[in-house]
Amino acid sequence: MNEKNIKHSQNFITSKHNIDKIMTNIRLNEHDNIFEIGSGKGHFTLELVQRCNFVTAIEIDHKLCKTTENKLVD
């Protein structure tokens, strides 16, 4: 799934290096509860569920919701 839906203003950060840098700078811990708006393809969501107590991820694009679900189930 490489197509962006223009009407949803989608931009994806997929670089593991960049995701790790962002995760380090926001200083999350295992007690945090996160509300992620615009979970996209789930790259950040996957990292968040590994580092936090609870994550609620919201995405308006149904195709991307399925992509994220599949990523988290694997």
N, C-alpha and C positions, 0 to 999 in steps of 0.2 A: 504494500500500500504506500505508494510514493506520491499520490495525488493529494493536493491541498484543496480544500473547499474554500474558495475565495470569500463567499458570503459569511463564513465564520472567522475570517482573518487569522488563519492558521499559520503558525510558525513553529518549527520543531527543532529542539536542541537534542541531537542524538549522539554527539561525541561523548564517549565515556570519560575522557579527560576533563571536558568542560562540566559535565554533570558532577564529577567528583570534586572539582574546584568549588562549585556552587554549594554542594552539600557540606563541605568543610567550613565554608564561610558562614553558613546559617546556624551552625552549632546546635544540631539536634541531639536529643538523647532518648533513651528508651522509655522515658516517662511522658514524652510529648504526645499530644493528640493533634493531628494535622487535618486541615480542611483544604484540599487541593482543588482549585477552580481551573478547569481546562486541562485535564489530565493527558490529553493528546494521545500519543502512541504508548504511554505508560512507562517511558524511560525513567522519569522522576518518581513515579508511583512505585515502581519496583524497588528503587533505592529507599524510598520513604518507609515502606512496610518492613524493610530489614533493619531500620534504625529507630523506629518510633513505636510507641505503645499502640496507637490506633490511627488509621488513615481513612478519611472519607474523601473520595475522588469524584468530582463532577465533570461530565463532558457532554456537550449538546450534540455532538456528531455520533450517531448510533454506530457507524462503522468503526470509529475509533474506540468506542466503549468495548466492542467485541475484541478488538486488538489488545486492549489493556487487560481484559478478562483472561484472554488466552495466555498472555505473558505472565500473569500472576498465578495461573493454574499450573504452568510448567514447572 
